[in-house]
């Protein structure tokens, strides 16, 4: 009889978690989505205000050597010094500026590297957000809430088209750093609550400090972190207060450093209507416009179809309480806040989302202080997270996520539709960020009433006209520029002297010197009443000098030598560093055989530009002519 062997059971294979329960798979997917979304930015250049923090920033251009100054001075000091704007404003955002200095040292202002860093930071933010949300909802009773909801929120946040204004704009890395470090601070805080380790608390406080050093608006994350503690823990009020104290201390310390180290000076340009439409506005107008702005942000946070950087004067105008948009914004704000207050005592996620949304938007609303822009897509970067969280929390609740009868199909369909529409809109918007011309062209078409957008777009058209291959192409571009300028002046003929200066440049390219001189004088006269940056008046004078140089050269070619010389001398009175004026003067004196005057003029041109081959050649020829003249005098009996 054969010996029986005991049966051995095979080890059971580990059951694989569904996609929506696997955090690693979710994280990898979000990284791939973020990088795929913004991979095209690697081909983009420096756009909009990127130059302010990179190529036009003296301290950043010092690379590693500039880091000490970036830690101890106003963050924009290195830029303001270039344009005589010292003491115009004071900000303290060393983290992003140090990153630019490091990139300068290692990659020499390579735009592809800078865009790659932004895309990588965005992907990292998506992952940290996912991990935080999974930690917050880890104790939820149902799987959809703790597994599917965090991924859905992180996915829609990653694809949100409003974020193109941050990720594609290198300068807005300060926004990215601020949110990334704030999310890390919250993640380490909740790890501290789970493990009760001092290391996690220290990391949380350090991350908050880095968020504050990235952008001062991160001070608004203090109440958000307190709100997270209240909503997602069962801590009593006393322990909540004790746990919040270190975070309050870090925030206060930052404010003391900010105000004590670099001070706080109101932006000088904000005293003028073009840069601050609230100048002269009444309290009623300011509040009405503020609530209208909040209403617009609510819509854009969920339905971001219209995207533009051109929400400046007068595209987003100051309104009164007779404007229906202001009343709608007020009612929507009060209604949501009332809902939040009613559900707050229940430690409800919807209440937290509403309060966090408005908390992080309070500065951008312009209700209390001017944020530097009437409306800005970039200001929705952090608030959009809480709008998505609140909306999806409500959606999951409606379809039974808190029970065993969760209807996953309709929720999945709605989330996918949102993801597809966000992706489509984002891909439509991103190509606009490739160049200044494309961005301004798109924004002008979206907001033709914006005077600053009109000015900047017209400037791009005139620059392109100067590089045109033929007169026909140049004429088309200048015609469009003139039309854009005319529309801006029709909106307000006194708000922006630079529009008249652009008319000067357009007329100069058309060789309409009389019109160019008239427009330049208008720009100078209007600028003297607004007293904006000193450097701008010098620009106007240099452009007027260029007109006199061109007209002087034409008159010389027409043998009107005396008139041409007068024009050139006028140009030098306006711009003593006009190389072309000196060269043309030298040529006239040379033709008149006044060689010593000619030599003086050419030497002045060479002093202005030692690399000028024309000046060097004429100096050589004039010196030869003088030698020949001296030789002739010597040879005479």
matplotlib code that plots the C-alpha trace (Angstrom):
import matplotlib.pyplot as plt

x = [0.0, 1.5, 2.4, 0.2, 1.7, 0.1, -1.4, 0.5, -1.4, 0.1, 0.6, -2.1, -1.0, -1.3, -4.4, -3.7, -5.4, -7.5, -6.0, -7.9, -6.5, -2.8, -1.1, 2.2, 0.4, -1.7, 1.5, 3.3, 0.2, 0.0, 3.7, 3.3, 0.2, 1.9, 5.0, 3.0, 0.9, 3.9, 6.5, 5.9, 7.1, 10.6, 10.6, 9.4, 11.6, 11.5, 8.0, 6.1, 7.9, 10.5, 13.3, 12.5, 13.8, 16.4, 18.3, 17.4, 18.2, 21.7, 22.0, 20.6, 23.1, 25.9, 25.0, 26.3, 28.0, 24.6, 23.0, 24.0, 22.4, 19.3, 19.0, 19.5, 17.9, 14.6, 14.1, 13.5, 16.4, 18.6, 16.0, 15.0, 18.5, 18.6, 15.6, 16.1, 13.2, 15.0, 12.6, 9.6, 8.5, 9.8, 9.3, 11.2, 11.0, 14.6, 13.8, 12.7, 15.4, 18.1, 16.9, 17.3, 20.8, 21.7, 20.4, 22.4, 25.6, 25.0, 23.1, 23.6, 20.0, 18.9, 15.1, 14.6, 16.1, 14.0, 10.8, 11.9, 12.4, 8.9, 7.3, 9.2, 8.1, 4.5, 4.6, 6.1, 3.3, 0.7, 2.3, 2.6, -1.0, -2.1, -0.2, -1.6, -5.2, -4.8, -3.4, -6.3, -9.0, -7.1, -9.6, -12.7, -15.3, -15.6, -13.1, -14.3, -13.7, -10.2, -8.9, -10.8, -11.6, -7.9, -6.9, -9.8, -8.9, -5.2, -5.9, -8.3, -5.8, -3.0, -5.0, -6.5, -5.9, -5.6, -2.3, -0.8, -0.3, 2.0, 3.8, 4.5, 5.6, 9.0, 8.7, 5.7, 7.9, 7.4, 3.7, 4.7, 7.3, 4.8, 2.1, 4.5, 6.2, 2.8, 1.5, 4.7, 4.2, 0.7, 1.8, 4.6, 2.2, -0.2, 2.7, 3.7, 0.1, 0.3, 3.9, 4.3, 7.9, 9.6, 11.4, 8.1, 7.0, 10.4, 10.1, 6.6, 7.7, 10.7, 8.5, 6.2, 9.2, 10.3, 6.8, 6.8, 10.3, 8.9, 6.1, 4.7, 1.1, 1.9, 1.0, -2.6, -1.7, -1.5, -5.3, -5.6, -3.3, -5.3, -8.4, -6.9, -6.3, -9.8, -11.5, -9.5, -8.7, -10.6, -8.3, -9.9, -9.7, -6.9, -4.6, -5.5, -4.4, -1.2, -0.3, -1.0, 1.3, 4.6, 3.1, 2.0, 5.5, 7.1, 4.7, 5.3, 9.1, 8.8, 6.8, 9.4, 12.2, 10.3, 9.5, 12.7, 15.2, 13.8, 11.0, 7.6, 7.2, 4.1, 4.7, 5.2, 3.5, 0.3, -0.3, -1.5, -4.7, -3.0, -1.3, -4.0, -7.5, -8.6, -6.9, -9.6, -12.2, -14.8, -15.2, -18.5, -16.7, -13.8, -16.1, -18.4, -15.5, -14.0, -17.1, -17.4, -13.9, -14.6, -17.6, -15.3, -12.8, -15.6, -16.6, -13.0, -12.1, -14.5, -15.1, -11.8, -12.7, -11.5, -7.8, -5.7, -3.0, -4.7, -7.1, -5.7, -7.1, -9.7, -10.5, -11.6, -13.1, -14.1, -17.8, -20.5, -23.2, -25.6, -23.6, -25.4, -22.0, -21.1, -24.4, -24.1, -20.6, -21.8, -24.7, -22.6, -19.9, -22.4, -24.3, -21.2, -19.8, -23.2, -23.1, -19.6, -20.5, -23.5, -21.4, -18.3, -19.2, -19.5, -15.9, -17.2, -14.9, -17.2, -17.0, -13.2, -13.0, -15.1, -13.3, -9.9, -10.9, -11.9, -8.9, -6.4, -8.2, -8.7, -5.7, -6.3, -9.9, -8.6, -11.2, -8.7, -5.4, -4.5, -2.9, -1.1, -3.6, -7.4, -7.7, -5.1, -5.3, -2.1, -3.9, -6.2, -3.3, -3.8, -7.5, -8.5, -7.3, -9.9, -12.6, -12.0, -11.9, -15.2, -16.9, -15.8, -16.6, -20.1, -20.3, -19.1, -21.6, -24.5, -23.7, -23.4, -19.7, -20.5, -22.6, -22.2, -24.3, -21.8, -22.6, -19.1, -20.0, -21.7, -18.9, -16.2, -17.9, -18.1, -14.5, -13.3, -15.4, -13.8, -10.3, -10.8, -12.2, -9.4, -6.8, -8.3, -8.4, -4.9, -3.5, -5.3, -3.8, -0.2, 1.0, 0.3, 3.1, 5.7, 6.6, 5.7, 4.1, 1.8, 0.8, 0.0, -1.8, -4.0, -4.6, -5.4, -8.0, -9.5, -9.2, -9.0, -10.0, -6.9, -4.6, -1.4, -2.1, -2.7, 0.5, 2.6, 1.0, 1.6, 5.2, 5.6, 4.0, 6.4, 9.4, 8.3, 7.8, 11.4, 12.5, 10.1, 11.6, 9.7, 7.7, 4.4, 4.8, 6.1, 3.1, 0.6, 2.3, 2.5, -1.2, -2.3, 0.0, -1.5, -5.1, -4.3, -2.7, -5.7, -8.1, -6.1, -6.1, -9.8, -10.3, -8.2, -6.0, -4.2, -3.5, -0.4, 2.2, 3.9, 1.1, 2.2, 5.8, 4.8, 3.1, 6.5, 8.3, 5.6, 5.8, 9.6, 9.6, 7.2, 9.7, 6.9, 9.2, 6.8, 4.2, 6.9, 8.2, 4.6, 3.8, 7.1, 6.4, 2.9, 4.5, 7.0, 4.4, 2.0, 4.8, 5.7, 2.2, 2.2, 5.9, 6.3, 9.7, 12.6, 14.0, 10.8, 11.3, 14.8, 13.5, 11.0, 13.9, 16.1, 13.3, 12.8, 16.5, 16.4, 13.8, 16.0, 19.0, 16.9, 15.6, 19.0, 20.5, 17.8, 18.3, 22.1, 21.4, 19.3, 22.2, 20.4, 23.6, 22.8, 19.3, 20.7, 23.4, 20.7, 18.7, 21.8, 22.7, 19.1, 19.4, 22.5, 20.9, 18.1, 20.5, 24.2, 25.0, 23.6, 26.4, 24.6, 24.2, 28.0, 28.8, 26.5, 27.9, 31.4, 30.5, 29.1, 32.1, 34.3, 32.5, 33.0, 36.7, 36.4, 38.5, 39.1, 35.4, 34.9, 37.6, 36.0, 32.6, 34.0, 36.0, 32.8, 31.0, 33.9, 33.9, 30.2, 30.7, 34.4, 33.3, 32.0, 33.9, 32.5, 33.8, 37.2, 37.4, 36.4, 38.9, 41.6, 40.6, 40.2, 43.6, 45.1, 43.3, 44.7, 48.2, 47.9, 46.7, 49.6, 52.0, 50.6, 51.0, 54.6, 55.4, 54.2, 57.0]
y = [0.0, 3.2, 5.7, 8.7, 12.1, 14.9, 17.5, 20.8, 23.9, 26.3, 29.8, 32.1, 34.7, 38.3, 39.9, 42.9, 46.1, 47.8, 50.8, 53.3, 51.7, 51.4, 54.6, 53.9, 53.3, 56.5, 58.5, 57.2, 57.9, 61.5, 62.1, 60.9, 63.0, 66.1, 65.6, 64.8, 67.9, 70.2, 68.5, 71.0, 73.8, 72.6, 74.3, 77.6, 80.6, 83.2, 84.8, 87.7, 88.6, 85.8, 88.2, 90.1, 87.2, 85.8, 87.7, 91.2, 90.4, 91.5, 89.3, 86.2, 86.6, 86.3, 82.7, 81.2, 84.5, 86.2, 83.8, 85.8, 88.9, 87.0, 85.9, 89.4, 91.8, 92.6, 89.8, 92.2, 94.5, 93.1, 93.9, 97.3, 98.5, 98.1, 100.4, 102.9, 101.5, 101.2, 101.4, 101.0, 97.8, 95.2, 91.5, 88.6, 85.3, 84.0, 80.3, 80.7, 83.4, 81.1, 78.4, 80.8, 81.7, 78.0, 77.4, 80.4, 79.0, 75.5, 76.0, 79.7, 80.8, 77.7, 78.2, 74.5, 73.6, 76.2, 74.9, 71.3, 72.2, 73.8, 70.7, 68.4, 70.6, 70.4, 66.6, 66.4, 68.7, 66.3, 63.3, 65.1, 66.2, 62.6, 61.3, 64.0, 63.4, 59.6, 60.3, 62.7, 60.2, 57.0, 56.5, 56.9, 54.1, 53.4, 52.6, 55.2, 58.0, 56.9, 55.6, 57.0, 60.5, 61.5, 60.3, 62.1, 65.4, 65.1, 64.2, 67.2, 69.5, 68.2, 68.8, 72.1, 74.5, 77.6, 76.2, 76.8, 80.4, 79.1, 76.1, 77.7, 81.0, 80.4, 83.4, 81.9, 79.2, 81.1, 80.0, 76.4, 76.3, 77.9, 75.3, 72.3, 73.2, 73.9, 70.5, 68.9, 70.7, 69.3, 65.8, 65.8, 67.2, 64.3, 61.8, 63.4, 62.9, 59.2, 58.5, 61.2, 61.7, 65.1, 64.6, 64.8, 67.9, 69.6, 68.7, 70.1, 73.4, 73.6, 73.0, 75.8, 78.1, 77.2, 77.9, 81.4, 82.0, 81.1, 83.6, 85.8, 84.8, 81.5, 83.2, 82.3, 78.6, 79.0, 79.0, 76.3, 74.0, 74.8, 73.9, 70.6, 69.7, 70.7, 68.8, 65.6, 64.9, 64.5, 66.7, 68.9, 72.6, 73.0, 70.5, 72.0, 75.4, 74.0, 72.2, 75.3, 77.6, 76.5, 77.2, 80.6, 81.2, 80.3, 82.6, 85.5, 85.0, 85.2, 88.4, 89.9, 88.9, 90.3, 93.6, 93.9, 92.8, 94.3, 96.4, 96.9, 99.7, 100.0, 99.6, 103.2, 102.5, 101.6, 105.3, 105.5, 104.3, 102.2, 100.0, 100.3, 100.9, 101.4, 104.8, 107.3, 104.5, 104.8, 102.1, 101.0, 100.7, 98.7, 96.2, 95.8, 95.1, 92.8, 90.6, 90.7, 89.4, 86.7, 85.6, 85.4, 83.3, 80.9, 80.3, 80.0, 77.6, 75.0, 76.2, 77.8, 78.4, 82.0, 82.1, 85.3, 87.3, 90.5, 91.3, 94.8, 98.3, 98.5, 94.9, 94.3, 97.6, 99.1, 98.7, 99.9, 98.1, 98.6, 96.0, 92.6, 90.7, 92.4, 91.4, 87.8, 87.6, 88.8, 86.5, 83.5, 84.4, 84.8, 81.7, 79.5, 81.0, 80.5, 76.8, 76.5, 78.0, 75.7, 72.6, 73.7, 72.3, 68.9, 69.0, 68.7, 68.5, 70.8, 73.5, 73.2, 73.4, 76.5, 78.3, 77.4, 78.5, 82.0, 82.2, 81.7, 84.1, 86.9, 88.9, 88.3, 89.5, 93.1, 93.6, 94.8, 95.4, 95.7, 92.4, 93.9, 92.8, 93.0, 89.4, 86.7, 83.1, 82.4, 83.5, 80.5, 78.0, 77.1, 78.0, 75.7, 72.8, 73.5, 74.2, 70.8, 69.1, 70.6, 69.8, 66.2, 65.7, 66.8, 64.6, 61.5, 62.2, 62.6, 59.2, 57.4, 57.2, 57.2, 54.1, 50.6, 51.5, 53.8, 54.3, 54.4, 54.6, 58.1, 59.5, 58.0, 59.3, 62.9, 62.8, 61.6, 64.2, 66.9, 65.5, 65.4, 68.9, 70.3, 68.5, 69.9, 73.4, 73.2, 71.9, 74.8, 77.4, 76.1, 77.0, 80.7, 80.6, 79.8, 83.4, 86.9, 87.6, 84.5, 85.1, 88.8, 88.1, 85.6, 87.7, 90.8, 88.9, 87.7, 91.1, 93.9, 96.5, 95.8, 98.8, 97.1, 94.1, 96.5, 98.3, 95.2, 93.5, 96.7, 96.7, 93.1, 94.0, 97.0, 94.8, 92.2, 95.0, 96.0, 92.5, 92.2, 91.0, 93.4, 96.7, 94.9, 92.7, 95.7, 97.8, 95.1, 94.7, 98.5, 99.0, 96.4, 98.0, 101.5, 100.0, 98.4, 101.6, 103.7, 101.4, 101.7, 105.5, 105.5, 103.7, 106.3, 108.9, 109.9, 106.7, 105.4, 107.7, 104.6, 104.3, 107.6, 106.4, 103.3, 105.6, 107.3, 104.1, 103.1, 106.5, 106.2, 103.0, 104.6, 107.5, 109.9, 112.0, 114.9, 112.5, 110.7, 113.9, 115.0, 111.7, 111.6, 115.1, 113.9, 111.0, 113.2, 115.8, 113.2, 111.4, 114.6, 114.7, 111.1, 111.0, 107.3, 105.6, 107.8, 105.3, 105.5, 109.2, 108.5, 105.8, 108.3, 110.8, 108.2, 107.3, 110.9, 111.3, 108.3, 110.2, 113.3, 111.1, 109.4, 112.7, 114.3, 111.5, 111.9, 115.6, 115.1, 112.7, 115.4, 117.8, 119.8, 119.7, 122.6, 121.2, 117.7, 118.9, 120.7, 117.5, 115.6, 118.1, 118.0, 114.2, 114.5, 117.0, 114.4, 111.5, 112.3, 108.6, 108.3, 106.6, 107.0, 110.8, 111.1, 109.0, 110.9, 114.2, 112.9, 112.0, 115.5, 117.2, 114.9, 115.9, 119.5, 118.7, 119.8, 116.9, 117.8, 118.1, 114.9, 113.1, 114.4, 113.0, 109.6, 109.3, 110.1, 107.3, 104.9, 105.9, 105.0, 101.7, 100.5, 97.6, 99.9, 99.0, 101.9, 104.4, 102.7, 102.8, 106.5, 107.4, 105.7, 107.5, 110.9, 110.6, 109.8, 112.8, 115.0, 113.7, 114.4, 117.9, 118.5, 117.1, 119.5, 122.4, 121.4, 121.0, 124.5, 127.1]
z = [0.0, -1.1, 1.6, 1.5, 1.6, 3.3, 1.1, 0.9, 0.1, -2.5, -1.3, -2.5, -5.0, -3.7, -4.9, -7.0, -6.1, -8.7, -10.4, -8.3, -5.1, -6.2, -5.1, -7.0, -10.3, -9.7, -9.0, -12.1, -14.2, -12.9, -13.6, -17.2, -17.7, -16.3, -18.4, -21.6, -21.1, -20.8, -22.9, -25.7, -23.5, -23.9, -27.3, -25.9, -25.1, -22.5, -22.6, -21.0, -17.7, -17.7, -18.6, -15.3, -13.3, -15.6, -18.3, -17.1, -13.5, -12.6, -9.5, -11.1, -14.0, -11.4, -10.9, -7.7, -6.7, -6.6, -4.1, -1.0, -2.4, -3.3, 0.3, 1.8, -0.6, -2.3, -4.8, -7.8, -6.8, -9.5, -12.1, -10.8, -10.9, -14.6, -15.0, -12.3, -10.3, -6.9, -3.9, -6.2, -4.4, -2.0, -2.3, -0.7, -2.8, -2.7, -3.4, -7.1, -7.8, -6.4, -8.7, -11.6, -10.5, -10.3, -13.8, -15.0, -13.5, -14.9, -18.1, -19.1, -19.3, -21.3, -21.7, -22.4, -19.1, -17.2, -18.8, -18.0, -14.4, -14.3, -15.8, -13.3, -10.4, -11.6, -11.9, -8.4, -7.1, -8.5, -6.8, -3.4, -3.7, -4.4, -1.4, 0.9, -0.2, 0.3, 3.8, 4.5, 3.4, 4.6, 7.4, 5.3, 5.6, 1.9, -0.8, -3.4, -0.9, 0.2, -3.1, -6.1, -4.8, -4.2, -7.6, -9.3, -7.6, -8.4, -12.0, -12.7, -10.8, -13.1, -16.2, -15.2, -18.2, -15.9, -14.7, -18.2, -17.0, -14.2, -15.7, -19.1, -17.5, -16.0, -13.8, -12.1, -10.6, -7.3, -7.4, -8.0, -5.2, -2.8, -3.3, -3.5, -0.2, 1.4, 0.4, 1.7, 5.0, 5.3, 4.3, 6.9, 9.5, 9.1, 9.2, 12.5, 13.8, 12.8, 14.0, 16.7, 15.6, 16.0, 12.7, 10.7, 12.6, 11.9, 8.2, 8.1, 9.6, 7.3, 4.3, 5.4, 5.7, 2.2, 0.9, 2.5, 1.1, -2.3, -2.4, 0.3, -0.6, 1.1, 4.4, 3.4, 3.7, 7.5, 8.0, 5.3, 7.3, 10.5, 8.5, 7.5, 11.1, 12.1, 9.2, 9.0, 12.6, 15.8, 17.9, 20.5, 20.3, 22.8, 21.0, 17.7, 19.0, 20.5, 17.3, 15.2, 17.3, 15.7, 12.2, 13.4, 14.7, 11.4, 9.5, 11.9, 11.7, 7.9, 8.1, 10.4, 8.0, 5.0, 6.6, 8.5, 5.9, 2.7, 3.9, 2.2, -0.4, -2.4, -6.1, -7.4, -10.7, -8.7, -8.2, -11.9, -13.4, -16.2, -13.6, -10.9, -12.1, -8.5, -8.4, -7.4, -7.0, -4.1, -1.5, -3.2, -6.5, -5.0, -3.2, -6.2, -8.5, -5.9, -5.7, -9.5, -9.6, -7.1, -9.2, -12.3, -10.3, -9.2, -12.8, -14.1, -11.4, -12.8, -16.4, -17.5, -21.2, -21.5, -20.8, -21.1, -19.4, -20.6, -17.7, -17.3, -17.6, -19.2, -20.1, -16.5, -15.6, -12.2, -11.7, -9.3, -7.5, -10.4, -12.3, -12.3, -12.2, -8.9, -7.4, -8.7, -7.3, -3.9, -3.7, -4.8, -2.2, 0.6, -0.3, -0.4, 2.8, 4.5, 3.4, 4.8, 8.1, 8.5, 7.8, 9.5, 13.0, 11.4, 10.2, 6.7, 3.6, 1.6, 4.3, 4.3, 0.5, 0.3, 3.1, 1.7, -1.8, -0.6, 1.9, -0.9, -3.2, -0.7, -1.9, -5.6, -5.3, -4.7, -2.0, 0.6, -1.2, -4.9, -6.0, -9.0, -11.5, -11.8, -12.7, -13.3, -14.3, -12.3, -9.1, -9.5, -9.3, -5.6, -5.2, -8.1, -6.0, -3.4, -6.0, -7.5, -4.1, -3.1, -6.4, -6.5, -2.8, -3.6, -6.7, -4.9, -2.1, -4.5, -6.1, -2.7, -1.9, 1.8, 1.4, 0.0, -3.1, -4.8, -8.5, -9.9, -13.6, -13.7, -11.5, -13.7, -16.8, -15.4, -14.2, -17.6, -19.4, -17.2, -17.8, -21.6, -21.7, -19.5, -21.6, -24.8, -23.5, -22.1, -25.4, -27.2, -24.9, -24.5, -28.1, -27.3, -24.7, -27.3, -28.1, -26.9, -30.3, -30.2, -26.6, -27.1, -30.3, -28.6, -25.6, -27.6, -29.6, -26.3, -24.5, -27.1, -24.5, -22.4, -23.0, -21.7, -23.9, -26.9, -26.2, -25.9, -29.0, -31.0, -29.9, -31.1, -34.5, -34.9, -34.0, -36.7, -39.2, -38.6, -39.6, -42.5, -45.8, -48.0, -48.0, -48.4, -45.4, -43.4, -44.4, -43.3, -39.9, -39.4, -40.4, -37.8, -35.2, -35.9, -35.6, -32.3, -31.0, -32.2, -30.4, -27.2, -27.4, -28.1, -24.8, -22.9, -24.6, -21.5, -19.5, -21.4, -23.0, -24.5, -27.1, -28.6, -28.5, -30.5, -33.0, -33.2, -34.0, -36.6, -38.3, -38.3, -40.2, -42.7, -42.9, -42.0, -39.9, -39.2, -37.7, -35.8, -34.2, -33.3, -31.7, -29.8, -28.3, -27.3, -25.4, -23.7, -22.7, -21.3, -19.5, -17.7, -16.2, -15.1, -13.9, -14.2, -14.3, -15.2, -17.7, -19.8, -20.5, -21.6, -23.9, -25.4, -25.9, -27.5, -29.9, -30.8, -31.3, -33.8, -35.7, -36.0, -37.0, -39.8, -41.0, -40.8, -42.9, -45.5, -45.7, -46.1, -49.0, -50.5, -50.2, -47.5, -45.4, -43.0, -42.2, -41.8, -39.4, -37.3, -37.1, -36.0, -33.3, -32.1, -31.9, -29.8, -27.4, -26.8, -26.7, -26.2, -26.7, -30.2, -32.2, -35.5, -34.9, -34.4, -37.5, -39.7, -38.4, -39.1, -42.6, -43.3, -41.8, -43.9, -47.1, -46.1, -45.5, -41.8, -40.8, -37.2, -36.5, -38.4, -36.3, -33.1, -34.2, -35.2, -32.0, -30.0, -31.9, -31.2, -27.5, -27.3, -29.2, -29.3, -31.5, -34.2, -37.4, -39.2, -36.7, -36.7, -40.5, -40.7, -37.9, -40.0, -43.2, -41.5, -39.8, -43.2, -44.7, -41.9, -42.5, -46.2, -45.4, -43.0, -45.7, -48.3, -45.9, -45.1, -48.8, -49.7, -49.9]

ax = plt.figure().add_subplot(projection="3d")
ax.plot(x, y, z, "-o")
ax.set_aspect("equal")
plt.show()
